[in-house]
């Protein structure tokens, strides 16, 4: 049972490049989330999807787009990467939204130069 | 501005000493969750508190939710080196449409 799987684990981008971070969960969870974590800080919510077919903005959505492809997969896209987007990105899922525990992926360490 | 504040930011203890981290919100919380993140790792769920005044224990860890549901604490008795990491609280604000807000975390280091 893999839980939440994120790809890639590491990525270096040049300013202006685009990329998509992939996330998949095999726990049949309804809700999925994308967070970013900057050094010495907590996790800030970028986007979340309460259920298949819905997405909503979190605290820091600017510069990002998401797609809830199906119940298992939730991708995060950076259309034009900026150095300020250098961070560790975590995908998470939960069965019943923020009323239930969230399971996190291993994270993607992104550097934009 | 940030609605869930966590203190202290860092705590260094000698193995065997106790440790406490506090989480405070300016608004009432529907629930609060606690997570632990080991260095280089990902957050792992520890517990969720829902009721006013609730106290839960997990071995050496004691979690409390304040009577007004605006604050919470995590206390570790007799720390061990395996307790090192960053402890985060995540509060679900009544007014925030189901989006939990994470505190900045307390990073615990334990000297053997």
Backbone of each chain as ProteinMPNN parsed JSONL, in Angstrom:
{"seq_chain_A": "XXXXXXXXXXXXXXXXXXXXXXXXXXXXXXXXXXXXXXXXXXXXXXXXXXXXXXXXXXXXXXXXXXXXXXXXXXXXXXXXXXXXXXXXXXXXXXXXXXXXXXXXXXXXXXXXX", "coords_chain_A": {"N_chain_A": [[0.848, -1.195, 0.0], [0.899, 1.989, -1.115], [0.106, 4.565, -0.342], [0.385, 7.973, -0.464], [1.753, 9.164, -3.341], [4.254, 11.072, -4.776], [5.612, 12.694, -7.619], [8.082, 14.57, -9.447], [10.777, 13.723, -7.111], [12.818, 15.521, -6.786], [13.603, 18.619, -8.389], [14.964, 20.932, -10.649], [14.455, 24.05, -11.982], [14.568, 26.521, -14.564], [14.046, 30.03, -14.4], [10.905, 30.973, -15.584], [10.354, 28.6, -16.882], [8.043, 25.835, -17.226], [6.262, 23.374, -15.329], [4.807, 20.291, -14.182], [3.697, 18.947, -11.177], [3.139, 15.764, -9.981], [0.66, 13.823, -8.277], [-0.589, 11.049, -6.574], [-2.974, 9.023, -4.93], [-3.778, 6.03, -3.177], [-5.753, 5.36, -1.431], [-8.403, 5.738, -1.67], [-9.38, 8.217, -0.988], [-11.412, 11.157, -0.561], [-10.653, 13.862, -0.466], [-8.018, 16.033, -1.487], [-4.834, 17.716, -1.344], [-2.545, 20.435, -1.943], [0.426, 21.63, -0.626], [2.902, 24.081, 0.244], [6.148, 24.288, 1.66], [8.267, 26.384, 3.227], [11.614, 27.143, 4.361], [11.863, 26.85, 7.856], [9.229, 27.374, 8.259], [5.707, 26.757, 8.493], [3.283, 24.662, 6.849], [1.804, 25.871, 3.976], [-1.287, 26.229, 2.438], [-1.902, 25.634, -0.926], [-3.708, 24.852, -3.021], [-6.772, 23.037, -2.831], [-8.767, 20.061, -3.12], [-11.887, 19.163, -2.531], [-13.436, 17.077, -3.342], [-13.732, 14.733, -6.048], [-13.648, 16.422, -9.087], [-13.912, 18.972, -8.097], [-12.211, 21.971, -7.189], [-10.394, 24.278, -5.134], [-9.149, 27.462, -4.059], [-6.333, 27.947, -1.899], [-4.333, 29.403, 0.687], [-2.158, 30.514, -0.723], [-2.4, 30.731, -3.745], [-1.49, 32.0, -6.075], [0.214, 31.908, -9.156], [0.043, 29.236, -9.575], [-1.664, 26.326, -10.852], [-4.193, 23.801, -10.714], [-5.233, 20.394, -11.239], [-7.787, 18.108, -10.799], [-7.667, 15.137, -11.726], [-8.895, 12.664, -11.547], [-10.373, 10.568, -9.024], [-8.106, 9.591, -7.793], [-5.898, 11.152, -8.547], [-4.121, 14.251, -8.381], [-2.905, 17.061, -9.678], [-0.34, 19.566, -9.762], [0.448, 22.567, -11.3], [3.016, 24.656, -12.46], [3.088, 27.423, -14.305], [4.857, 29.422, -15.189], [7.721, 29.424, -13.884], [9.088, 30.96, -10.944], [11.777, 32.338, -8.958], [10.789, 32.724, -6.363], [9.156, 30.608, -5.983], [10.657, 28.526, -5.228], [10.835, 25.832, -3.13], [9.638, 23.282, -0.836], [7.319, 20.977, -1.87], [4.332, 19.528, -0.846], [2.015, 16.972, -1.279], [-1.158, 15.93, -0.137], [-3.694, 13.777, 1.251], [-7.022, 13.125, 2.386], [-9.684, 11.373, 4.021], [-12.126, 12.566, 4.695], [-12.078, 15.434, 4.249], [-10.896, 18.286, 6.144], [-11.61, 17.376, 8.575], [-10.687, 14.976, 9.146], [-7.748, 12.885, 9.474], [-4.817, 13.805, 7.66], [-2.87, 12.386, 5.075], [0.403, 12.486, 4.036], [2.461, 12.919, 1.116], [5.876, 12.156, 0.099], [7.091, 14.473, -0.657], [8.24, 17.102, -2.877], [11.17, 18.525, -3.822], [11.773, 21.586, -4.979], [13.699, 23.717, -6.932], [14.131, 26.905, -8.209], [15.959, 28.592, -10.523]], "CA_chain_A": [[0.0, 0.0, 0.0], [1.858, 3.071, -1.275], [-0.33, 5.789, 0.307], [0.419, 9.135, -1.347], [2.984, 9.138, -4.126], [4.534, 12.304, -5.51], [6.744, 12.716, -8.538], [9.353, 13.951, -9.058], [11.238, 14.025, -5.754], [13.667, 16.708, -6.89], [13.524, 19.26, -9.689], [15.551, 22.257, -10.796], [13.886, 24.739, -13.135], [15.019, 27.879, -14.842], [12.976, 31.007, -14.339], [10.081, 31.02, -16.777], [9.974, 27.265, -17.323], [6.83, 25.294, -16.63], [6.305, 21.963, -14.985], [3.671, 19.743, -13.451], [3.975, 18.0, -10.103], [2.11, 14.744, -9.985], [0.339, 13.225, -6.995], [-1.606, 10.01, -6.65], [-3.22, 8.313, -3.671], [-4.452, 4.754, -3.39], [-6.549, 5.1, -0.233], [-9.791, 6.061, -2.006], [-9.764, 9.414, -0.266], [-12.148, 12.15, -1.33], [-10.016, 15.179, -0.469], [-6.587, 16.098, -1.758], [-4.298, 19.044, -1.051], [-1.17, 20.792, -2.251], [1.025, 22.588, 0.295], [4.317, 24.377, 0.092], [6.813, 24.493, 2.931], [9.504, 27.137, 3.123], [12.465, 26.903, 5.531], [11.462, 27.428, 9.136], [7.821, 27.752, 8.26], [4.747, 25.672, 8.413], [2.766, 24.335, 5.527], [0.792, 26.796, 3.483], [-2.149, 25.555, 1.479], [-1.919, 26.262, -2.249], [-5.024, 24.5, -3.55], [-7.262, 21.755, -2.377], [-9.9, 19.495, -3.836], [-12.711, 18.478, -1.53], [-13.915, 15.826, -3.938], [-13.459, 14.645, -7.483], [-14.367, 17.394, -9.899], [-13.918, 20.297, -7.48], [-10.955, 22.502, -6.661], [-10.586, 25.578, -4.504], [-7.889, 28.114, -3.713], [-5.913, 28.011, -0.518], [-3.751, 30.674, 1.122], [-1.139, 31.046, -1.638], [-2.633, 30.091, -5.042], [-0.974, 32.749, -7.225], [1.318, 31.279, -9.868], [-0.193, 27.795, -9.645], [-2.943, 25.787, -11.271], [-4.324, 22.4, -10.337], [-6.222, 19.57, -11.937], [-8.157, 16.855, -10.147], [-7.849, 14.336, -12.93], [-9.859, 11.636, -11.144], [-10.361, 10.513, -7.569], [-6.775, 9.232, -7.323], [-4.793, 12.015, -8.955], [-4.282, 15.699, -8.215], [-1.638, 17.604, -10.15], [-0.058, 20.999, -9.529], [1.223, 23.079, -12.427], [3.634, 25.976, -12.435], [3.101, 27.83, -15.707], [6.072, 30.192, -15.452], [8.351, 29.341, -12.567], [9.821, 32.108, -10.427], [12.615, 31.953, -7.807], [9.984, 32.729, -5.136], [8.472, 29.322, -5.899], [11.58, 27.551, -4.659], [10.191, 25.374, -1.901], [9.294, 21.865, -0.815], [5.894, 20.849, -2.115], [3.74, 18.295, -0.335], [0.656, 16.592, -1.599], [-1.77, 15.18, 0.952], [-5.077, 13.365, 1.019], [-7.773, 12.728, 3.57], [-10.939, 10.735, 3.679], [-13.292, 13.434, 4.881], [-11.706, 16.837, 4.387], [-10.01, 18.638, 7.254], [-12.111, 16.791, 9.81], [-10.009, 13.689, 9.31], [-6.307, 13.007, 9.357], [-4.25, 13.904, 6.327], [-1.696, 11.568, 4.785], [1.269, 13.283, 3.168], [3.474, 12.303, 0.285], [7.257, 12.351, 0.516], [7.525, 15.826, -0.974], [9.051, 17.433, -4.06], [12.058, 19.66, -3.521], [11.87, 22.35, -6.226], [14.577, 24.89, -6.942], [14.01, 27.706, -9.422], [17.165, 29.436, -10.602]], "C_chain_A": [[0.879, 1.239, 0.0], [1.423, 4.335, -0.542], [-0.408, 6.925, -0.692], [1.777, 9.168, -2.042], [3.122, 10.423, -4.919], [5.706, 12.085, -6.454], [6.866, 14.092, -9.171], [9.694, 14.268, -7.601], [12.083, 15.285, -5.713], [13.501, 17.289, -8.29], [14.195, 20.617, -9.624], [14.992, 22.862, -12.078], [14.588, 26.068, -13.334], [13.819, 28.804, -14.755], [12.229, 31.042, -15.663], [9.671, 29.654, -17.31], [8.684, 26.821, -16.639], [7.048, 23.836, -16.264], [5.046, 21.584, -14.215], [4.16, 18.765, -12.405], [2.804, 17.03, -10.03], [1.903, 14.186, -8.578], [-0.762, 12.199, -7.199], [-1.739, 9.336, -5.294], [-4.039, 7.068, -3.946], [-5.309, 4.37, -2.193], [-8.029, 5.416, -0.444], [-10.3, 7.288, -1.236], [-10.487, 10.403, -1.171], [-11.361, 13.445, -1.511], [-8.522, 15.076, -0.714], [-6.114, 17.537, -1.673], [-2.903, 19.189, -1.643], [-0.726, 21.885, -1.273], [2.434, 22.921, -0.188], [4.891, 24.663, 1.469], [8.144, 25.189, 2.684], [10.302, 26.974, 4.407], [11.955, 27.605, 6.785], [9.995, 27.811, 9.226], [6.935, 26.517, 8.22], [4.316, 25.429, 6.986], [1.681, 25.334, 5.151], [0.025, 26.142, 2.342], [-2.183, 26.326, 0.169], [-3.312, 26.09, -2.865], [-5.481, 23.231, -2.847], [-8.476, 21.349, -3.209], [-10.706, 18.674, -2.841], [-13.24, 17.144, -2.046], [-13.593, 15.852, -5.42], [-14.303, 15.666, -8.229], [-14.427, 18.783, -9.317], [-12.517, 20.679, -7.042], [-11.226, 23.882, -6.075], [-9.235, 26.134, -4.09], [-7.637, 28.034, -2.213], [-5.358, 29.387, -0.188], [-2.889, 31.334, 0.059], [-1.287, 30.469, -3.037], [-1.956, 30.77, -6.23], [0.243, 32.075, -7.834], [1.154, 29.784, -10.056], [-1.563, 27.499, -10.24], [-2.989, 24.321, -10.881], [-5.358, 21.712, -11.224], [-6.508, 18.332, -11.094], [-8.583, 15.927, -11.278], [-8.893, 13.241, -12.716], [-9.762, 11.546, -9.626], [-8.947, 10.29, -7.027], [-5.745, 10.336, -7.505], [-5.108, 13.498, -8.859], [-2.939, 16.325, -8.584], [-1.559, 19.106, -9.908], [0.844, 21.497, -10.644], [1.739, 24.487, -12.145], [3.786, 26.406, -13.883], [4.382, 28.574, -16.08], [6.803, 30.34, -14.119], [9.141, 30.597, -12.215], [10.659, 31.644, -9.222], [11.836, 31.902, -6.494], [9.207, 31.425, -4.952], [9.413, 28.196, -5.499], [11.068, 27.14, -3.293], [10.137, 23.85, -1.92], [7.78, 21.766, -0.917], [5.412, 19.489, -1.613], [2.316, 18.162, -0.845], [0.105, 15.798, -0.415], [-3.178, 14.772, 0.563], [-5.722, 13.028, 2.349], [-9.121, 12.195, 3.152], [-12.089, 11.729, 3.677], [-12.916, 14.885, 5.088], [-10.863, 17.065, 5.623], [-10.56, 18.153, 8.601], [-11.477, 15.446, 10.087], [-8.531, 13.855, 9.039], [-5.872, 13.039, 7.908], [-3.009, 13.035, 6.226], [-0.873, 12.32, 3.743], [2.17, 12.415, 2.312], [4.857, 12.69, 0.781], [7.789, 13.734, 0.186], [8.319, 15.928, -2.261], [9.862, 18.662, -3.718], [12.336, 20.385, -4.827], [12.764, 23.565, -6.03], [14.406, 25.599, -8.271], [15.177, 28.687, -9.466], [17.008, 30.51, -11.672]], "O_chain_A": [[1.54, 1.525, 0.998], [2.282, 5.123, -0.147], [-1.171, 6.861, -1.656], [2.819, 9.196, -1.388], [2.211, 10.814, -5.648], [6.664, 11.384, -6.129], [5.846, 14.736, -9.417], [8.964, 15.007, -6.939], [12.069, 16.024, -4.729], [13.286, 16.556, -9.256], [14.018, 21.364, -8.661], [15.055, 22.242, -13.139], [15.127, 26.657, -12.397], [12.691, 28.386, -15.014], [12.837, 31.131, -16.73], [8.738, 29.558, -18.107], [8.291, 27.366, -15.607], [7.912, 23.159, -16.822], [4.332, 22.432, -13.68], [4.942, 17.862, -12.702], [1.639, 17.43, -10.02], [2.844, 14.089, -7.79], [-1.741, 12.446, -7.904], [-0.749, 9.107, -4.599], [-4.888, 7.052, -4.838], [-5.565, 3.188, -1.964], [-8.816, 5.366, 0.501], [-11.477, 7.383, -0.886], [-10.223, 10.485, -2.371], [-11.397, 14.054, -2.58], [-7.85, 14.168, -0.223], [-6.886, 18.469, -1.9], [-2.179, 18.21, -1.823], [-1.389, 22.91, -1.11], [3.064, 22.156, -0.92], [4.211, 25.209, 2.338], [9.03, 24.651, 2.02], [9.718, 26.69, 5.453], [11.657, 28.799, 6.769], [9.577, 28.492, 10.162], [7.38, 25.402, 7.948], [4.92, 25.935, 6.041], [0.76, 25.598, 5.925], [0.607, 25.582, 1.414], [-2.459, 27.525, 0.153], [-3.993, 27.065, -3.183], [-4.671, 22.457, -2.338], [-9.105, 22.159, -3.889], [-10.26, 17.628, -2.371], [-13.461, 16.208, -1.278], [-13.223, 16.891, -5.968], [-15.514, 15.761, -8.028], [-14.938, 19.698, -9.963], [-11.738, 19.841, -6.588], [-12.17, 24.565, -6.472], [-8.298, 25.387, -3.808], [-8.552, 28.05, -1.39], [-5.83, 30.403, -0.699], [-2.875, 32.559, -0.061], [-0.382, 29.772, -3.495], [-1.858, 30.166, -7.298], [1.185, 31.715, -7.129], [2.024, 29.13, -10.631], [-2.491, 28.302, -10.147], [-1.952, 23.675, -10.734], [-6.21, 22.341, -11.852], [-5.593, 17.598, -10.721], [-9.733, 15.949, -11.719], [-9.678, 12.938, -13.614], [-9.115, 12.39, -9.007], [-8.623, 10.745, -5.93], [-4.816, 10.45, -6.706], [-6.201, 13.945, -9.203], [-1.949, 16.136, -7.877], [-2.569, 19.807, -9.858], [1.893, 20.908, -10.903], [1.019, 25.365, -11.67], [4.557, 25.793, -14.621], [4.925, 28.374, -17.166], [6.536, 31.254, -13.339], [9.775, 31.212, -13.071], [10.299, 30.679, -8.548], [12.18, 31.125, -5.603], [8.662, 31.174, -3.877], [9.005, 27.036, -5.44], [10.886, 27.975, -2.407], [10.539, 23.213, -2.894], [7.051, 22.392, -0.147], [6.0, 18.45, -1.913], [1.533, 19.111, -0.838], [0.851, 15.068, 0.236], [-3.779, 15.351, -0.342], [-5.041, 12.688, 3.316], [-9.636, 12.515, 2.08], [-12.921, 11.732, 2.77], [-13.402, 15.511, 6.031], [-10.192, 16.151, 6.101], [-10.016, 18.496, 9.65], [-11.702, 14.846, 11.139], [-8.107, 14.847, 8.446], [-6.468, 12.395, 7.045], [-2.206, 12.955, 7.156], [-1.389, 12.734, 2.705], [2.587, 11.33, 2.715], [5.002, 13.443, 1.743], [8.836, 14.129, 0.699], [8.981, 14.98, -2.684], [9.316, 19.708, -3.368], [13.049, 19.868, -5.688], [12.6, 24.334, -5.083], [14.52, 24.985, -9.332], [15.355, 29.505, -8.563], [17.919, 31.311, -11.88]]}, "seq_chain_B": "XXXXXXXXXXXXXXXXXXXXXXXXXXXXXXXXXXXXXXXXXXXXXXXXXXXXXXXXXXXXXXXXXXXXXXXXXXXXXXXXXXXXXXXXXXXXXXXXXXXXXXXXXXXXXXXX", "coords_chain_B": {"N_chain_B": [[-3.212, 38.003, 7.877], [-1.308, 35.589, 9.808], [-3.216, 33.106, 11.376], [-2.976, 31.094, 13.177], [-0.845, 30.619, 15.699], [2.283, 29.4, 16.818], [4.296, 28.45, 19.524], [7.255, 27.553, 21.395], [9.531, 28.582, 18.717], [11.823, 27.115, 18.469], [13.221, 24.495, 20.45], [15.525, 23.286, 22.681], [16.506, 20.467, 24.39], [17.723, 18.456, 27.101], [18.148, 14.988, 26.976], [15.555, 13.221, 28.533], [14.428, 15.367, 29.784], [11.387, 17.332, 30.006], [9.082, 18.526, 27.473], [7.227, 21.123, 25.925], [4.945, 22.387, 23.565], [3.061, 25.102, 22.239], [-0.022, 26.117, 20.853], [-1.825, 28.709, 19.441], [-4.813, 30.437, 18.67], [-6.521, 33.205, 17.204], [-9.135, 33.046, 16.729], [-12.035, 30.979, 17.242], [-11.625, 27.482, 17.075], [-12.675, 24.715, 15.093], [-11.614, 22.173, 15.137], [-8.461, 20.687, 16.076], [-5.399, 19.542, 14.865], [-2.458, 17.588, 15.299], [0.809, 17.224, 14.053], [3.855, 15.46, 13.275], [7.07, 16.059, 12.012], [9.848, 14.568, 10.877], [13.353, 15.387, 10.488], [14.002, 16.211, 7.15], [11.875, 14.715, 6.344], [8.352, 13.927, 5.869], [5.245, 15.409, 7.0], [3.588, 13.682, 9.626], [0.632, 12.423, 10.832], [-0.455, 12.86, 14.181], [-2.551, 13.217, 16.127], [-6.002, 14.152, 16.669], [-7.993, 16.712, 18.045], [-11.175, 17.576, 19.224], [-13.188, 18.298, 21.002], [-14.105, 20.786, 23.444], [-11.812, 21.44, 26.033], [-10.686, 18.944, 25.837], [-8.542, 16.173, 26.51], [-5.957, 14.118, 25.47], [-3.958, 11.185, 25.464], [-0.917, 9.725, 24.363], [1.125, 7.392, 25.06], [4.02, 8.823, 26.062], [3.192, 11.296, 25.276], [1.068, 14.077, 25.682], [-1.866, 15.642, 24.814], [-3.711, 18.651, 24.672], [-6.761, 20.463, 24.442], [-7.971, 23.683, 24.575], [-10.422, 25.188, 26.807], [-11.872, 27.215, 25.598], [-11.501, 26.58, 23.007], [-9.488, 27.806, 21.555], [-6.879, 27.421, 21.887], [-4.135, 25.097, 22.154], [-2.08, 22.408, 23.33], [0.933, 20.463, 23.272], [2.529, 18.088, 25.092], [5.496, 16.514, 25.972], [6.71, 13.98, 27.903], [9.712, 13.251, 29.591], [11.763, 13.302, 27.379], [13.073, 11.608, 24.483], [15.741, 10.692, 22.222], [14.542, 9.926, 19.908], [12.411, 11.589, 19.694], [13.038, 13.856, 18.319], [12.45, 16.452, 15.932], [10.058, 18.373, 14.029], [7.18, 19.774, 15.327], [3.928, 20.288, 14.42], [0.939, 22.18, 14.686], [-2.365, 22.129, 13.399], [-5.018, 24.019, 12.711], [-8.518, 24.06, 12.361], [-10.341, 26.599, 11.336], [-13.437, 28.035, 12.271], [-14.447, 29.874, 10.485], [-13.309, 29.438, 8.057], [-14.082, 27.932, 5.883], [-13.547, 25.136, 5.835], [-10.782, 24.834, 5.554], [-7.809, 23.932, 6.899], [-5.404, 25.62, 8.957], [-1.972, 25.751, 9.266], [0.322, 25.996, 11.99], [3.611, 27.507, 12.423], [5.285, 25.658, 13.468], [7.205, 23.857, 15.974], [10.502, 23.222, 16.512], [12.155, 20.555, 17.791], [15.066, 19.639, 19.439], [17.071, 17.101, 20.831], [19.418, 16.486, 23.225], [21.657, 13.892, 23.778]], "CA_chain_B": [[-2.123, 37.561, 8.734], [-1.39, 34.208, 10.278], [-4.262, 32.974, 12.363], [-2.586, 30.064, 14.136], [0.522, 30.897, 16.136], [2.848, 28.295, 17.574], [5.503, 28.806, 20.262], [8.335, 28.35, 20.821], [9.93, 28.156, 17.385], [12.843, 26.089, 18.689], [13.404, 24.048, 21.822], [16.621, 22.328, 22.835], [16.406, 19.86, 25.712], [18.561, 17.307, 27.431], [17.341, 13.769, 27.011], [14.958, 12.997, 29.848], [13.658, 16.549, 30.182], [10.071, 17.454, 29.386], [8.967, 19.495, 26.376], [5.859, 21.541, 25.62], [4.72, 23.359, 22.5], [1.747, 25.702, 22.388], [-0.653, 26.574, 19.627], [-2.837, 29.686, 19.811], [-5.587, 31.02, 17.57], [-7.291, 34.385, 17.578], [-10.539, 32.712, 16.549], [-12.419, 29.645, 17.702], [-11.3, 26.391, 16.163], [-13.575, 23.558, 15.069], [-10.783, 21.082, 15.63], [-7.034, 20.914, 15.927], [-4.633, 18.34, 14.617], [-1.021, 17.701, 15.537], [1.636, 16.424, 13.156], [5.29, 15.455, 13.531], [7.871, 15.945, 10.803], [11.256, 14.298, 11.138], [14.218, 16.126, 9.554], [14.03, 15.679, 5.794], [10.725, 13.855, 6.099], [7.06, 14.544, 5.614], [4.408, 15.436, 8.217], [2.86, 12.47, 9.963], [-0.46, 12.728, 11.751], [-0.365, 12.316, 15.538], [-3.815, 13.162, 16.831], [-6.962, 15.221, 16.431], [-8.823, 17.078, 19.179], [-12.396, 18.2, 18.724], [-14.056, 18.809, 22.073], [-13.6, 21.772, 24.392], [-11.207, 20.856, 27.227], [-10.297, 17.547, 25.6], [-7.168, 15.743, 26.792], [-5.673, 12.777, 24.959], [-2.588, 10.758, 25.724], [-0.303, 8.669, 23.571], [2.36, 7.037, 25.753], [4.621, 9.968, 26.754], [2.67, 12.525, 24.694], [-0.228, 14.513, 26.17], [-2.426, 16.706, 23.984], [-4.843, 19.311, 25.297], [-7.508, 21.47, 23.691], [-8.449, 24.615, 25.569], [-11.87, 25.268, 27.043], [-12.462, 28.134, 24.614], [-11.147, 26.044, 21.688], [-8.624, 28.743, 20.852], [-5.483, 27.064, 22.094], [-3.853, 23.686, 22.342], [-0.688, 22.143, 23.702], [1.481, 19.109, 23.188], [3.551, 17.922, 26.128], [6.212, 15.235, 25.936], [7.374, 13.675, 29.18], [10.967, 12.494, 29.504], [12.089, 13.214, 25.952], [14.069, 10.677, 23.981], [16.319, 11.177, 20.96], [13.589, 9.628, 18.826], [11.381, 12.627, 19.64], [13.492, 15.013, 17.543], [11.671, 16.761, 14.746], [9.239, 19.575, 14.127], [5.799, 19.467, 15.679], [3.01, 21.283, 13.867], [-0.495, 22.106, 14.907], [-3.168, 22.564, 12.253], [-6.329, 24.351, 13.247], [-9.619, 24.295, 11.428], [-11.084, 27.764, 11.805], [-14.863, 27.982, 11.945], [-14.779, 30.804, 9.413], [-12.39, 29.268, 6.939], [-14.628, 27.042, 4.853], [-12.984, 23.798, 5.801], [-9.357, 24.788, 5.256], [-6.984, 24.014, 8.101], [-4.242, 26.509, 8.928], [-0.859, 25.21, 10.025], [1.287, 26.847, 12.663], [4.95, 27.421, 11.836], [5.978, 24.507, 14.027], [8.246, 23.927, 16.998], [11.544, 22.239, 16.22], [12.725, 19.998, 19.017], [16.32, 18.88, 19.395], [17.307, 16.41, 22.097], [20.836, 16.171, 23.428], [21.752, 12.632, 24.533]], "C_chain_B": [[-2.358, 36.155, 9.244], [-2.38, 34.092, 11.411], [-3.963, 31.925, 13.414], [-1.104, 30.261, 14.452], [1.018, 29.763, 17.009], [4.136, 28.76, 18.237], [5.951, 27.652, 21.138], [8.678, 27.868, 19.419], [10.951, 27.017, 17.482], [12.894, 25.735, 20.17], [14.52, 22.997, 21.838], [16.548, 21.774, 24.248], [17.447, 18.76, 25.856], [17.645, 16.094, 27.456], [16.844, 13.52, 28.427], [14.162, 14.193, 30.357], [12.308, 16.545, 29.478], [10.089, 18.563, 28.331], [7.491, 19.831, 26.162], [5.861, 22.547, 24.48], [3.275, 23.81, 22.564], [1.251, 26.238, 21.041], [-1.803, 27.505, 20.01], [-3.508, 30.279, 18.584], [-6.357, 32.233, 18.085], [-8.796, 34.127, 17.435], [-10.797, 31.276, 16.994], [-12.142, 28.608, 16.629], [-12.358, 25.295, 16.237], [-12.844, 22.309, 15.562], [-9.324, 21.485, 15.516], [-6.36, 19.566, 15.761], [-3.164, 18.63, 14.92], [-0.29, 16.728, 14.616], [3.092, 16.512, 13.611], [6.02, 15.276, 12.207], [9.326, 15.725, 11.207], [12.106, 15.079, 10.139], [14.286, 15.448, 8.199], [12.827, 14.837, 5.425], [9.46, 14.632, 5.801], [6.232, 14.529, 6.898], [3.648, 14.125, 8.391], [1.851, 12.816, 11.049], [-0.224, 12.075, 13.114], [-1.741, 12.136, 16.155], [-4.715, 14.306, 16.397], [-7.772, 15.439, 17.705], [-10.02, 17.869, 18.661], [-13.187, 18.899, 19.836], [-13.358, 19.827, 22.964], [-13.043, 21.069, 25.635], [-10.69, 19.441, 27.064], [-8.829, 17.315, 25.918], [-7.007, 14.328, 26.257], [-4.213, 12.45, 25.222], [-2.183, 9.652, 24.769], [1.056, 8.4, 24.208], [2.908, 8.266, 26.472], [4.094, 11.31, 26.24], [1.283, 12.821, 25.249], [-0.666, 15.729, 25.365], [-3.624, 17.303, 24.712], [-5.47, 20.316, 24.335], [-8.171, 22.375, 24.709], [-9.965, 24.677, 25.667], [-12.552, 26.154, 26.004], [-12.19, 27.69, 23.177], [-10.362, 27.063, 20.865], [-7.156, 28.399, 21.055], [-5.352, 25.575, 22.37], [-2.389, 23.525, 22.731], [-0.354, 20.678, 23.502], [2.621, 19.035, 24.192], [4.179, 16.549, 25.984], [6.956, 15.069, 27.258], [8.635, 12.864, 28.912], [11.375, 12.247, 28.053], [13.165, 12.178, 25.67], [14.605, 11.212, 22.655], [15.401, 10.903, 19.779], [12.49, 10.675, 18.715], [11.792, 13.815, 18.783], [12.652, 15.18, 16.29], [10.917, 18.062, 14.97], [7.794, 19.172, 14.34], [4.914, 20.629, 15.219], [1.606, 21.073, 14.412], [-1.182, 22.613, 13.64], [-4.581, 22.772, 12.764], [-7.344, 24.594, 12.151], [-10.453, 25.437, 11.996], [-12.535, 27.658, 11.376], [-15.194, 28.774, 10.688], [-14.062, 30.514, 8.115], [-12.811, 28.182, 5.954], [-13.893, 25.728, 4.737], [-11.515, 23.713, 5.5], [-8.579, 24.946, 6.552], [-5.805, 24.944, 7.894], [-3.157, 25.923, 9.819], [-0.106, 26.309, 10.769], [2.657, 26.658, 12.029], [5.788, 26.298, 12.429], [6.954, 24.847, 15.137], [9.248, 22.824, 16.706], [12.232, 21.831, 17.508], [14.032, 19.281, 18.713], [16.57, 18.316, 20.79], [18.77, 16.017, 22.184], [20.951, 14.911, 24.279], [22.529, 12.803, 25.843]], "O_chain_B": [[-3.453, 35.604, 9.128], [-2.371, 34.918, 12.324], [-4.635, 31.876, 14.444], [-0.237, 30.094, 13.594], [0.278, 29.228, 17.834], [4.975, 29.392, 17.594], [5.126, 26.853, 21.581], [8.16, 26.842, 18.979], [10.938, 26.083, 16.68], [12.641, 26.577, 21.031], [14.475, 21.989, 21.134], [16.53, 22.543, 25.209], [17.968, 18.222, 24.879], [16.503, 16.175, 27.907], [17.604, 13.597, 29.392], [13.325, 14.056, 31.249], [12.113, 15.846, 28.484], [10.982, 19.41, 28.304], [6.625, 18.958, 26.21], [6.693, 23.454, 24.444], [2.377, 23.034, 22.892], [2.021, 26.739, 20.222], [-2.659, 27.134, 20.813], [-2.853, 30.583, 17.587], [-6.783, 32.279, 19.238], [-9.62, 34.883, 17.949], [-9.873, 30.47, 17.102], [-12.388, 28.827, 15.442], [-12.872, 24.986, 17.312], [-13.396, 21.501, 16.308], [-9.001, 22.513, 14.922], [-6.703, 18.587, 16.424], [-2.7, 19.765, 14.811], [-0.703, 15.584, 14.427], [3.51, 17.486, 14.238], [5.639, 14.445, 11.383], [9.952, 16.598, 11.807], [11.63, 15.402, 9.051], [14.589, 14.259, 8.103], [12.758, 14.302, 4.318], [9.493, 15.83, 5.521], [6.491, 13.721, 7.789], [3.137, 13.546, 7.432], [2.193, 13.43, 12.06], [0.154, 10.907, 13.202], [-2.075, 11.057, 16.645], [-4.255, 15.299, 15.834], [-8.184, 14.484, 18.363], [-9.889, 18.717, 17.778], [-13.776, 19.958, 19.622], [-12.155, 19.73, 23.203], [-13.706, 20.213, 26.22], [-10.298, 18.804, 28.042], [-7.979, 18.157, 25.63], [-7.815, 13.447, 26.551], [-3.348, 13.326, 25.204], [-2.972, 8.775, 24.417], [2.027, 9.102, 23.927], [2.285, 8.715, 27.434], [4.514, 12.359, 26.728], [0.422, 11.942, 25.288], [0.064, 16.714, 25.251], [-4.442, 16.586, 25.289], [-4.782, 20.933, 23.522], [-8.859, 21.896, 25.611], [-10.689, 24.28, 24.754], [-13.674, 25.876, 25.582], [-12.609, 28.36, 22.233], [-10.539, 27.175, 19.652], [-6.284, 29.025, 20.453], [-6.304, 24.897, 22.757], [-1.568, 24.409, 22.485], [-1.21, 19.795, 23.552], [3.561, 19.828, 24.14], [3.478, 15.542, 25.887], [7.736, 15.932, 27.661], [8.632, 11.921, 28.12], [11.334, 11.116, 27.569], [14.038, 11.911, 26.496], [13.992, 12.083, 22.038], [15.484, 11.585, 18.758], [11.719, 10.664, 17.756], [10.974, 14.703, 18.54], [12.207, 14.211, 15.674], [11.116, 18.754, 15.969], [7.255, 18.332, 13.619], [5.13, 21.785, 15.583], [1.147, 19.943, 14.578], [-0.628, 23.431, 12.906], [-5.252, 21.833, 13.192], [-7.061, 25.248, 11.148], [-11.168, 25.28, 12.985], [-12.832, 27.243, 10.256], [-16.089, 28.412, 9.925], [-14.195, 31.275, 7.158], [-11.972, 27.589, 5.276], [-13.644, 25.257, 3.627], [-11.018, 22.624, 5.213], [-8.679, 25.972, 7.224], [-5.27, 25.047, 6.79], [-3.397, 25.632, 10.99], [0.081, 27.41, 10.25], [2.851, 25.766, 11.203], [6.884, 26.018, 11.943], [7.458, 25.966, 15.229], [8.897, 21.645, 16.658], [12.813, 22.654, 18.215], [14.091, 18.421, 17.834], [16.311, 18.976, 21.797], [19.29, 15.305, 21.325], [20.404, 14.858, 25.38], [22.698, 11.84, 26.592]]}, "name": "protein", "num_of_chains": 2, "seq": "XXXXXXXXXXXXXXXXXXXXXXXXXXXXXXXXXXXXXXXXXXXXXXXXXXXXXXXXXXXXXXXXXXXXXXXXXXXXXXXXXXXXXXXXXXXXXXXXXXXXXXXXXXXXXXXXXXXXXXXXXXXXXXXXXXXXXXXXXXXXXXXXXXXXXXXXXXXXXXXXXXXXXXXXXXXXXXXXXXXXXXXXXXXXXXXXXXXXXXXXXXXXXXXXXXXXXXXXXXXXXXXXX"}
